[in-house]
Amino acid sequence: MISKKWLTIFCGAGLLISYFLPWVEWGGSNISGYAMASGDFFKLSESKLSLANPFPQFSFAFFVFWLTPVLPAIIIFLTVTNKKTGLLPFITGFLSLSLVTVYILFTDFGVGGNVFGVMKITVWLHVLTAIGLIVFAFPNASLLKKAAWIIAGPIFVFISFKLTEKYIMAETHKDTADVKADYSVGAADLIKEFITNDTAANKKYLEKVLIVYGNASAVNVQTDSTSTIKFADSTGSYAIFSLEKSEMHNVQKIKTGDAVSLKGVCSGSIFSEILSTTSISFKRATLNKK
């Protein structure tokens, strides 16, 4: 019979290792469990699924997911040295299952229901070891208490996701085309401004209506009528506009390299430490009618 101690160590090790392995594949790119904490999750969801971070000003909050590998390491150490782990296994399981739920919801929303077809086996290993850690670390805890910790994270994330989705859908009913722009700037100059000083640029442009013009680097139209247009520079940094569904017919006429002028609300920028690139996202965008 494998002891509770070794089962706890095994689950902790499973969480730690699987966190750094690919969890899902979007458009040919593998996204690992640490992508949320590193800031690359929304950068990739934006470019692969046309789903930008709706609240970039709160991106710092996702640093909490760096605890996902740190806490299992602490639990393993405490268990090996025969010391009490306290509530750490419950908290670790809560964070791990919350993170997996975020990946599932975004993937399901972005790929049109084919979520299980693009999820890797490593993400299910993470789920099983997270549940196992909660179950094995406290064998004497009541079944109700264990079940509560197992479902609390996913339920919290699901409710937050749906509220965010409702907020975004409500915003799309505001007609950006009828709003006077606060700034008009070339795409190359805008990207350069964010690269030079993203703090000052975010302070200047966040939630402001901008007209941005330049040559389209990429045009993407989804089957659900959503579309994006991207302006990129030579460094790989870019500005991406999520256009209103009513613009789909006009967007379909635009080709990569075409000169285009867009009006949208700036959601701010995200800098990727790994790729050393900056992405600037815009919501409620429309083609600028000169």
Protein Blocks (a to p, Z undefined) as FASTA:
>chain_A
ZZfklmmmmmmmmmmmmmmpcfbdcehiacdfklmmnopmmmmmmmmnopacfblmlmmm
mmmmmmmmmmmmmmmmmmmnopaekjmlmmmmmmmmmmmmmmmmmmmmmnoopammmpcf
klmmmmmmmmmmmmmmmmmbcfklmmmmmmmmmmmmmmmmmmmmmmmmmmmmpcfklpcc
fbdcdfklmmmmmmmommlmmmmmgopacddddddfbdcddfkopacdddddfkopacdd
dddfklmmmmmmpcghiacddddddebjcddfklopacdddehiacddZZ
